[in-house]
C-alpha cells in the first residue's frame, strides 16, 4: 500500500542554510484525519487494542525526518492492519481506501489491469480504480473461470522482477488495498501483481486439483517454483518430473513435487540475522508452518535449521533510520536507508525463550506469512476450512467481460542448473546460542514497546513438542 505524508520542498534561507518545508495545509489535514481516525477506532475498540500513533514533531522536518515519518505512518498502518479485530473494521478499511486514492490523486474510473500468473501469462481484467483486492481477485477468477469456492485459496502478491531474472515478493496485497493504485504509484515496469496460492497446508491441494482451472494454476506455480530453484530437485527427481510433464500427468507431477524439499515455500532475498551469531548472512524461506534458515557463519560454514511457528510466542516488526549524534542523518533521506527487522521470541527448549532477529526489507512480508500460518492453524484446530471470499461491494457493480481465459501449460522443465547452490542439511535444528533481547534494540523509530503479534497457536504446545 502506498500511504505517505505530503510532498516536501527544500528551500534555502538568506544565510544559505537549507531546510525542508512541507505542505503545511495538506500535512495538517493529513495528520488531523489520521489522528481523528485513530480516536474513533480507540473509542470503538479500546486503548489497549490500538498501537500508539507516531509522535508529531513541532519543528520543521529534515529530509531524513520526513522519510522517517513516512515509514512510521506506513508501519503504524501495517501494525493496525495485522490485528484481527482492527483488520476487519470497515471504518478503518474505508479510511485507508480513501487515503490511497487521495494520496495519488486518482479518480474513480474504469481501467484495465494486468495480473500475472506464475508462468508469466497475463490476465487483463476490467476494474474500477477504487476496487480493493478482493474485487480484483474475483475479477481474475471470473476471467479464468475459477469456481467461487476456490477463490479464497488464492491471493494477489506484489512482486518485483530483478535484473538477474529472479523475483522478490514484496508483499501480499491486503484486503484494504487498491491494487491499481498500489501498482501505479510505483512508477516502475519492474513491479507486477501475481496470482499465487495463499495457503500453507498441502492437504488443501486436493481441493484445488479437483477443479480443472485450479489444477492448471497449481501446476503452473509448481513448475515455476522448481525452475527458479525454490523447490529443490536432484537429477533423478528431475527426470521423473519431466517424464510426468511430457505425459501431461499434472496431478501426478504435483504429488511428486509435494514430496520435495521446500514445496509450497516462499523464498526471500538474502538478508542478515543475529542467529546463531550476529551478522550472519541468511536465506529465509517460509512454508510448512516454519521459517527455514540457510545460514552462512562468519567462518563460511553453512548451517540449516527451522523455526516452527507453533514455538514462536510472539513477534514484531521494527524499523530504524541511520542516526548521527542523536539526529537523523540528512544525507540519508532515501527510503532504502530505512532498516526493517522482524524479531520473534522462540521456545528453544523447555522453559527457555530467546529472541531471533532478521534484518530484511521483506520483514513485513515475513510477518504476514507468520500471521497467515497461525490463522490457518487456528482455523484447522477449530475444525474449520478455507472459506470462499465474499464480495463486499457497497456501491453497486459494473459490467465485466464475459470472455474467459484459459491457463496455458508451462514449457517442459529445463535440466537442473549445475551452478545453482544446493542446500546441504548439516543439522535438523540450529544450535542454541545467547541472543540479544528485543529490549536492547537500537531501533530509532519503534512505535511502541508493546507492539507484538501474539501467537495463539503457541498456547497449545506441550512437552511432547519439545
C-alpha positions as CSV (number, residue, x, y, z in Angstrom):
1,X,0.0,0.0,0.0
2,X,1.3,3.4,-0.8
3,X,0.5,5.6,2.2
4,X,2.6,8.7,2.5
5,X,2.8,12.2,4.1
6,X,2.5,15.1,1.7
7,X,5.5,16.0,-0.5
8,X,8.0,18.5,0.8
9,X,10.1,21.2,-0.7
10,X,13.7,22.0,0.1
11,X,14.4,25.8,0.4
12,X,17.4,28.0,1.4
13,X,17.3,30.9,3.8
14,X,19.2,34.2,3.4
15,X,22.2,32.7,5.1
16,X,22.4,29.9,2.5
17,X,21.2,27.2,5.0
18,X,18.8,24.6,3.7
19,X,15.7,23.4,5.3
20,X,12.6,21.4,4.5
21,X,9.2,23.0,4.0
22,X,6.2,20.7,4.0
23,X,2.8,21.4,2.5
24,X,1.5,22.7,5.8
25,X,-2.2,22.8,5.0
26,X,-2.2,19.3,3.4
27,X,0.1,18.0,6.2
28,X,-2.1,19.3,8.9
29,X,-5.2,17.9,7.2
30,X,-3.5,14.6,6.7
31,X,-2.4,14.3,10.4
32,X,-5.8,15.5,11.6
33,X,-7.5,12.8,9.6
34,X,-5.2,10.1,10.7
35,X,-5.4,11.2,14.4
36,X,-9.2,11.6,14.2
37,X,-9.5,8.1,12.7
38,X,-7.4,6.6,15.5
39,X,-9.6,8.4,18.1
40,X,-12.7,6.8,16.5
41,X,-11.0,3.4,16.5
42,X,-9.9,3.7,20.1
43,X,-13.4,4.7,21.1
44,X,-14.9,1.7,19.5
45,X,-12.2,-0.9,20.4
46,X,-10.4,0.5,23.4
47,X,-7.0,1.9,24.2
48,X,-5.3,-1.5,24.7
49,X,-6.0,-2.7,21.1
50,X,-4.8,0.3,19.1
51,X,-1.0,0.8,18.7
52,X,0.5,4.2,19.7
53,X,0.3,6.8,16.9
54,X,3.7,8.0,15.6
55,X,4.5,11.1,17.7
56,X,4.3,14.5,16.0
57,X,7.2,17.0,15.9
58,X,6.9,20.7,16.4
59,X,9.8,21.9,14.4
60,X,10.4,21.8,10.6
61,X,11.4,18.3,9.5
62,X,14.7,17.5,7.8
63,X,14.6,15.2,4.6
64,X,15.6,12.3,6.8
65,X,12.9,13.0,9.3
66,X,10.3,13.3,6.6
67,X,11.3,9.9,5.3
68,X,11.3,8.5,8.9
69,X,7.8,10.0,9.5
70,X,6.6,8.3,6.3
71,X,8.0,5.0,7.4
72,X,6.4,5.4,10.8
73,X,3.0,6.0,9.3
74,X,3.2,3.1,6.9
75,X,4.4,0.9,9.8
76,X,1.6,2.1,12.0
77,X,-1.0,1.2,9.3
78,X,0.6,-2.3,8.9
79,X,0.6,-2.9,12.6
80,X,-3.1,-1.9,13.0
81,X,-4.0,-4.0,9.9
82,X,-2.4,-7.2,11.3
83,X,-4.6,-7.0,14.4
84,X,-7.5,-9.4,13.6
85,X,-10.1,-7.1,15.3
86,X,-9.0,-3.9,13.7
87,X,-8.2,-5.5,10.4
88,X,-11.8,-6.4,10.0
89,X,-13.0,-2.9,10.9
90,X,-14.9,-1.4,7.9
91,X,-14.3,2.0,9.5
92,X,-10.5,1.5,9.3
93,X,-10.5,-0.1,5.9
94,X,-12.7,2.7,4.5
95,X,-10.3,5.3,5.8
96,X,-7.3,3.5,4.2
97,X,-9.1,3.1,0.8
98,X,-9.8,6.8,0.7
99,X,-6.3,7.8,1.8
100,X,-4.8,5.7,-1.0
101,X,-6.8,7.5,-3.7
102,X,-6.3,10.9,-2.2
103,X,-2.5,10.4,-1.9
104,X,-2.1,9.6,-5.6
105,X,-5.0,11.8,-6.7
106,X,-6.5,9.0,-8.8
107,X,-10.2,9.5,-9.6
108,X,-12.6,6.6,-9.6
109,X,-13.0,5.3,-13.2
110,X,-12.9,2.0,-15.1
111,X,-9.5,0.8,-16.2
112,X,-7.8,-2.4,-17.4
113,X,-5.3,-4.0,-15.0
114,X,-2.8,-6.7,-15.9
115,X,-2.5,-9.6,-13.4
116,X,0.2,-12.2,-14.0
117,X,0.1,-16.0,-13.4
118,X,3.1,-17.9,-12.1
119,X,4.1,-19.0,-15.7
120,X,4.2,-15.3,-16.8
121,X,0.9,-15.4,-18.5
122,X,-1.1,-12.1,-18.4
123,X,-4.7,-11.9,-17.4
124,X,-6.3,-8.5,-18.3
125,X,-9.3,-7.5,-16.2
126,X,-11.6,-4.5,-16.3
127,X,-11.9,-3.0,-12.9
128,X,-12.5,0.3,-11.1
129,X,-9.5,2.2,-9.7
130,X,-11.4,2.2,-6.4
131,X,-11.7,-1.6,-6.4
132,X,-10.0,-3.3,-3.4
133,X,-8.0,-6.5,-3.5
134,X,-10.9,-8.9,-3.1
135,X,-12.8,-7.3,-6.0
136,X,-9.8,-7.6,-8.3
137,X,-9.2,-11.2,-7.2
138,X,-12.7,-12.1,-8.0
139,X,-12.5,-10.4,-11.4
140,X,-9.4,-12.6,-12.2
141,X,-11.2,-15.7,-11.0
142,X,-14.1,-14.9,-13.2
143,X,-11.9,-14.3,-16.2
144,X,-10.2,-17.7,-15.6
145,X,-13.4,-19.5,-14.8
146,X,-12.1,-20.4,-11.3
147,X,-15.1,-21.5,-9.2
148,X,-16.2,-19.2,-6.4
149,X,-15.5,-21.8,-3.7
150,X,-11.8,-21.8,-4.7
151,X,-11.2,-18.0,-4.8
152,X,-10.2,-17.9,-1.2
153,X,-7.4,-20.4,-1.9
154,X,-5.5,-17.7,-3.9
155,X,-4.2,-14.2,-3.2
156,X,-2.6,-11.4,-5.1
157,X,1.1,-10.5,-4.4
158,X,3.2,-7.5,-5.3
159,X,6.3,-8.9,-7.0
160,X,9.4,-7.1,-8.2
161,X,11.3,-8.6,-11.1
162,X,15.1,-8.5,-10.7
163,X,17.8,-8.0,-13.3
164,X,19.1,-11.5,-12.7
165,X,15.8,-12.9,-13.8
166,X,14.7,-13.7,-10.3
167,X,11.8,-12.0,-8.4
168,X,11.2,-10.6,-5.0
169,X,7.9,-11.0,-3.2
170,X,7.4,-7.5,-1.8
171,X,4.1,-8.2,0.0
172,X,0.7,-9.9,-0.2
173,X,-1.9,-7.3,-1.1
174,X,-4.2,-6.7,1.8
175,X,-7.9,-6.6,1.7
176,X,-8.0,-2.8,2.2
177,X,-5.5,-2.1,-0.7
178,X,-6.5,-0.7,-4.1
179,X,-4.3,-2.8,-6.4
180,X,-4.5,-0.3,-9.3
181,X,-3.3,2.5,-7.0
182,X,-0.6,0.3,-5.5
183,X,0.9,-0.7,-8.8
184,X,0.5,2.7,-10.4
185,X,2.1,4.6,-7.6
186,X,5.4,2.7,-8.0
187,X,6.0,4.1,-11.5
188,X,8.2,1.2,-12.5
189,X,7.8,-1.6,-15.0
190,X,9.7,-3.9,-12.7
191,X,6.7,-4.4,-10.4
192,X,3.8,-6.7,-11.2
193,X,0.8,-8.2,-9.4
194,X,1.0,-12.0,-9.4
195,X,-1.7,-14.6,-8.6
196,X,-0.5,-17.3,-6.2
197,X,-2.0,-19.8,-3.8
198,X,-2.3,-18.4,-0.3
199,X,-2.5,-21.4,1.9
200,X,0.3,-23.5,3.5
201,X,-1.2,-26.9,4.3
202,X,-0.6,-29.1,1.3
203,X,-3.7,-31.1,2.2
204,X,-5.7,-28.2,0.6
205,X,-4.0,-29.0,-2.8
206,X,-6.6,-31.8,-3.2
207,X,-9.4,-29.3,-3.1
208,X,-7.7,-27.2,-5.8
209,X,-6.7,-30.1,-8.0
210,X,-10.3,-31.3,-8.2
211,X,-11.1,-28.4,-10.5
212,X,-9.6,-28.1,-13.9
213,X,-8.6,-24.4,-13.6
214,X,-7.4,-24.8,-10.1
215,X,-5.2,-27.7,-11.2
216,X,-3.7,-25.7,-14.0
217,X,-2.9,-22.8,-11.7
218,X,-1.3,-25.0,-9.1
219,X,0.6,-26.9,-11.8
220,X,2.0,-23.7,-13.3
221,X,3.1,-22.4,-9.9
222,X,4.8,-25.7,-9.1
223,X,6.7,-25.7,-12.4
224,X,7.7,-22.1,-11.8
225,X,9.0,-22.7,-8.3
226,X,11.1,-25.6,-9.5
227,X,12.6,-23.6,-12.3
228,X,13.6,-20.7,-10.0
229,X,15.1,-23.1,-7.5
230,X,12.6,-22.6,-4.7
231,X,11.8,-26.3,-4.8
232,X,15.0,-28.5,-4.7
233,X,15.3,-31.5,-7.0
234,X,18.1,-33.9,-7.8
235,X,18.7,-35.4,-11.2
236,X,16.5,-38.5,-10.7
237,X,13.6,-36.5,-9.4
238,X,14.0,-34.1,-12.3
239,X,13.9,-37.0,-14.7
240,X,10.7,-38.3,-13.1
241,X,9.1,-34.8,-13.2
242,X,9.9,-34.2,-16.8
243,X,8.5,-37.7,-17.7
244,X,5.2,-36.8,-16.0
245,X,5.2,-33.4,-17.7
246,X,5.6,-35.0,-21.1
247,X,2.7,-37.3,-20.4
248,X,0.5,-34.4,-19.3
249,X,0.1,-36.0,-15.9
250,X,-0.4,-32.8,-13.9
251,X,-1.8,-34.3,-10.7
252,X,1.0,-36.9,-10.5
253,X,3.5,-34.1,-11.2
254,X,2.2,-32.1,-8.2
255,X,2.0,-35.1,-5.9
256,X,5.7,-35.9,-6.6
257,X,6.6,-32.3,-6.1
258,X,4.8,-32.4,-2.7
259,X,7.5,-34.8,-1.5
260,X,10.3,-32.5,-2.5
261,X,12.1,-30.1,-0.2
262,X,10.6,-26.6,0.1
263,X,7.4,-27.4,-1.8
264,X,5.0,-24.6,-1.2
265,X,7.6,-22.3,0.4
266,X,8.1,-18.6,-0.4
267,X,11.8,-17.8,-0.6
268,X,13.1,-14.4,0.5
269,X,16.1,-12.5,-0.7
270,X,19.4,-12.9,1.2
271,X,19.5,-10.9,4.4
272,X,21.1,-10.7,7.8
273,X,20.3,-12.5,11.1
274,X,21.8,-12.5,14.6
275,X,21.3,-16.3,14.9
276,X,23.4,-18.2,15.6
277,X,25.8,-15.3,15.6
278,X,25.4,-11.6,15.0
279,X,25.8,-10.5,11.4
280,X,25.3,-13.9,9.7
281,X,24.1,-13.9,6.2
282,X,20.9,-16.0,5.8
283,X,18.4,-17.1,3.2
284,X,14.9,-17.4,4.8
285,X,12.1,-19.4,3.4
286,X,8.5,-19.6,4.7
287,X,6.4,-22.7,4.5
288,X,5.2,-25.8,6.2
289,X,4.4,-23.7,9.3
290,X,8.0,-22.7,9.8
291,X,10.7,-20.2,8.9
292,X,13.7,-22.1,7.4
293,X,17.1,-20.6,7.8
294,X,20.0,-21.4,5.5
295,X,22.8,-19.6,7.4
296,X,26.4,-18.7,6.4
297,X,28.5,-18.4,9.5
298,X,31.5,-15.9,9.7
299,X,33.8,-18.9,9.2
300,X,32.0,-19.7,5.9
301,X,30.4,-22.8,7.4
302,X,26.9,-23.4,6.2
303,X,24.1,-24.4,8.6
304,X,20.4,-25.0,8.1
305,X,17.5,-25.2,10.6
306,X,13.9,-24.4,11.0
307,X,11.9,-22.4,13.5
308,X,8.4,-23.8,13.9
309,X,5.6,-21.2,14.1
310,X,4.0,-23.1,17.0
311,X,7.0,-22.4,19.1
312,X,7.1,-18.7,18.5
313,X,5.4,-16.9,21.4
314,X,5.2,-13.6,19.6
315,X,6.9,-11.4,17.1
316,X,7.1,-7.8,15.9
317,X,8.4,-5.7,13.1
318,X,10.6,-2.6,13.9
319,X,12.2,0.0,11.7
320,X,15.0,2.4,12.1
321,X,16.9,5.1,10.1
322,X,20.6,6.0,10.2
323,X,21.4,8.4,13.0
324,X,24.4,10.7,13.7
325,X,24.9,12.5,17.0
326,X,21.4,11.5,18.0
327,X,19.8,13.1,14.9
328,X,18.6,11.5,11.7
329,X,21.3,12.0,9.0
330,X,20.0,14.4,6.4
331,X,22.2,12.8,3.7
332,X,20.4,9.5,4.3
333,X,16.9,10.5,3.2
334,X,16.4,7.7,0.8
335,X,13.7,5.2,1.7
336,X,16.1,2.3,1.1
337,X,18.2,3.5,4.1
338,X,15.3,2.6,6.5
339,X,16.1,-0.7,8.1
340,X,13.3,-3.2,8.8
341,X,13.7,-6.0,11.4
342,X,11.5,-9.0,12.2
343,X,12.1,-10.3,15.7
344,X,10.4,-13.3,17.2
345,X,10.6,-14.9,20.6
346,X,11.2,-18.6,20.2
347,X,11.0,-21.6,22.6
348,X,14.4,-23.0,22.2
349,X,13.9,-25.7,24.9
350,X,11.6,-26.2,27.8
351,X,11.4,-23.0,30.0
352,X,13.8,-21.2,27.7
353,X,12.6,-18.4,25.4
354,X,15.1,-16.4,23.2
355,X,14.8,-13.7,20.6
356,X,15.9,-14.2,17.0
357,X,16.1,-11.1,14.7
358,X,16.1,-10.9,10.9
359,X,17.1,-7.7,9.2
360,X,15.4,-7.6,5.8
361,X,13.4,-5.2,3.5
362,X,10.9,-8.1,3.4
363,X,10.4,-8.1,7.2
364,X,6.7,-7.1,6.9
365,X,6.1,-9.8,4.2
366,X,7.7,-12.4,6.6
367,X,5.4,-11.2,9.4
368,X,2.3,-11.5,7.2
369,X,3.4,-15.1,6.3
370,X,3.7,-15.9,10.0
371,X,0.3,-14.5,10.7
372,X,-1.4,-16.4,7.9
373,X,0.2,-19.6,9.1
374,X,-1.1,-19.0,12.6
375,X,-4.5,-18.1,11.3
376,X,-4.6,-21.3,9.2
377,X,-3.5,-23.5,12.1
378,X,-6.2,-22.0,14.4
379,X,-8.9,-22.5,11.7
380,X,-7.9,-26.1,11.3
381,X,-7.7,-26.6,15.1
382,X,-11.3,-25.4,15.4
383,X,-12.5,-27.9,12.7
384,X,-12.9,-25.2,10.0
385,X,-11.5,-24.9,6.5
386,X,-10.7,-22.2,3.9
387,X,-13.8,-20.4,3.0
388,X,-14.5,-18.6,-0.2
389,X,-14.2,-14.8,-0.2
390,X,-17.4,-12.9,-0.1
391,X,-17.7,-9.8,-2.2
392,X,-18.5,-6.7,-0.1
393,X,-19.0,-4.1,-2.7
394,X,-21.2,-1.4,-1.3
395,X,-21.8,0.9,-4.3
396,X,-23.2,-1.5,-6.9
397,X,-21.3,-3.3,-9.6
398,X,-20.1,-2.7,-13.2
399,X,-20.2,-4.9,-16.2
400,X,-17.2,-7.1,-16.7
401,X,-16.3,-9.0,-19.8
402,X,-17.9,-12.5,-20.0
403,X,-15.0,-13.8,-22.1
404,X,-12.9,-16.3,-20.2
405,X,-9.2,-17.0,-20.5
406,X,-7.5,-20.4,-20.2
407,X,-4.4,-21.1,-18.2
408,X,-1.6,-22.1,-20.6
409,X,0.7,-25.0,-19.6
410,X,4.3,-24.0,-18.9
411,X,7.1,-25.4,-21.2
412,X,8.9,-28.5,-20.3
413,X,11.4,-28.3,-17.4
414,X,14.9,-27.4,-18.2
415,X,17.7,-29.6,-16.9
416,X,18.8,-28.7,-13.4
417,X,21.3,-25.8,-13.3
418,X,24.6,-27.3,-12.2
419,X,25.8,-23.9,-11.0
420,X,22.9,-23.5,-8.6
421,X,23.9,-23.7,-5.0
422,X,22.5,-26.8,-3.3
423,X,21.4,-26.7,0.3
424,X,23.2,-29.3,2.4
425,X,21.4,-30.1,5.6
426,X,24.1,-30.2,8.3
427,X,21.7,-30.3,11.2
428,X,18.0,-30.6,11.8
429,X,17.9,-27.7,14.3
430,X,20.1,-24.7,14.8
431,X,22.2,-24.9,18.0
432,X,21.0,-22.7,20.8
433,X,23.1,-19.6,21.5
434,X,22.7,-16.5,23.5
435,X,20.7,-13.8,21.7
436,X,20.3,-10.2,22.4
437,X,16.9,-9.3,23.8
438,X,14.5,-7.2,21.9
439,X,14.6,-4.6,24.7
440,X,18.2,-3.8,23.6
441,X,17.2,-3.0,20.1
442,X,18.8,0.2,18.7
443,X,15.7,0.9,16.5
444,X,15.3,4.7,16.3
445,X,11.7,4.6,15.3
446,X,10.0,2.0,17.4
447,X,6.3,2.9,17.7
448,X,5.5,1.0,20.8
449,X,7.2,-1.3,23.2
450,X,4.1,-3.4,23.3
451,X,3.7,-3.8,19.5
452,X,3.8,-7.6,19.5
453,X,1.8,-10.0,17.4
454,X,0.8,-12.7,19.9
455,X,0.7,-16.3,18.7
456,X,-2.3,-18.2,20.0
457,X,-1.1,-21.4,18.3
458,X,1.8,-21.3,20.8
459,X,-0.5,-21.8,23.7
460,X,-1.3,-25.3,22.6
461,X,2.3,-26.5,22.7
462,X,3.1,-29.4,25.1
463,X,6.1,-31.2,26.4
464,X,5.9,-33.7,23.6
465,X,6.5,-31.0,21.1
466,X,9.9,-30.1,22.6
